[in-house]
Amino acid sequence: MEIEKANDAISRYCKAVDNPLGEAELRIFYVECGTNFTLSYGDIDADFYDDMLNMYEYAVETVLELPPKEQKVFKARLQTIMESADGIGWGYYDGLCDLYDNAFPEG
């Protein structure tokens, strides 16, 4: 499955390069692409959305490790992903909202 290859590539990058900014960028881009794919072509399946939620959670955790000044642009992108997923099934939107709201309770 191609998702597994992408996850493996991201994992190898994170192990090889100690660059939280790069990790945040890569993880968020991954979820942006998956969300945009769904918005363009329709719902996929529960496994796909579980994977997207897992990567979103990793992205959130990575962003929270950054200094507050560097979090701002990534936080905005995470919020955009969440908002754009409204109406996507399989609990994806609700999962994104829970992860975002728990990480950034101030909004």
C-alpha positions in Angstrom: 0.0 0.0 0.0 1.4 3.4 -0.9 0.4 5.0 2.4 2.7 2.6 4.2 5.6 3.7 1.9 4.9 7.3 2.6 4.7 6.6 6.4 8.0 4.7 6.2 9.7 7.6 4.3 8.5 10.1 6.8 9.7 7.9 9.7 13.1 7.4 8.0 13.4 11.2 7.5 12.6 11.9 11.1 15.2 9.4 12.3 17.9 10.6 10.0 17.4 14.3 10.4 17.0 16.1 13.7 14.9 18.9 12.3 11.5 19.5 14.1 10.6 22.2 11.6 11.1 19.8 8.7 9.3 17.1 10.5 6.3 19.4 11.1 6.3 20.5 7.5 6.4 17.0 6.2 3.7 15.6 8.5 1.3 18.5 7.9 1.9 18.3 4.1 1.0 14.6 4.3 -2.3 15.3 6.0 -3.0 18.2 3.7 -2.6 16.0 0.7 -4.8 13.2 2.1 -7.5 15.7 3.1 -7.4 17.4 -0.3 -7.6 14.0 -2.1 -10.8 13.3 -0.2 -12.2 16.7 -1.0 -11.4 16.2 -4.7 -12.4 12.5 -5.1 -14.7 11.6 -2.2 -14.6 9.5 0.9 -12.1 6.6 1.0 -12.2 4.2 4.0 -11.8 4.0 7.7 -8.2 2.8 7.5 -7.2 5.8 5.4 -8.7 8.2 7.9 -7.2 6.4 10.8 -3.8 6.9 9.2 -4.5 10.5 8.5 -5.6 11.1 12.1 -2.4 9.3 13.4 -0.2 11.6 11.2 -2.2 14.7 12.3 -1.6 13.7 15.9 2.2 13.3 15.2 2.1 16.7 13.4 0.4 18.3 16.4 2.9 16.8 18.8 5.8 18.0 16.7 4.4 21.5 16.5 3.9 21.7 20.2 7.7 20.9 20.7 8.6 24.1 18.7 9.1 27.5 20.2 5.8 29.5 20.3 6.9 31.9 17.6 7.6 29.0 15.2 4.3 27.3 16.0 2.1 30.0 14.5 2.2 29.1 10.8 1.9 25.4 11.5 -1.0 25.9 13.9 -2.8 27.9 11.1 -2.3 25.0 8.7 -3.5 22.4 11.2 -6.6 24.6 11.7 -7.2 24.9 8.0 -7.0 21.1 7.6 -9.5 20.6 10.4 -11.9 23.2 9.0 -11.7 21.9 5.5 -12.6 18.3 6.7 -16.0 19.4 7.9 -18.4 16.9 6.2 -15.8 14.1 5.7 -17.1 10.8 7.1 -15.6 8.0 9.1 -15.2 10.3 12.2 -12.3 12.1 10.5 -13.6 15.6 11.1 -14.5 14.9 14.7 -11.1 13.3 15.3 -9.3 16.3 13.9 -11.3 18.7 16.0 -10.6 16.7 19.2 -6.8 16.6 18.5 -6.7 20.3 17.6 -8.8 21.5 20.5 -6.9 19.4 23.0 -3.6 20.7 21.7 -4.6 24.4 21.3 -7.4 25.0 23.8 -7.0 28.8 23.3 -8.3 28.4 19.7 
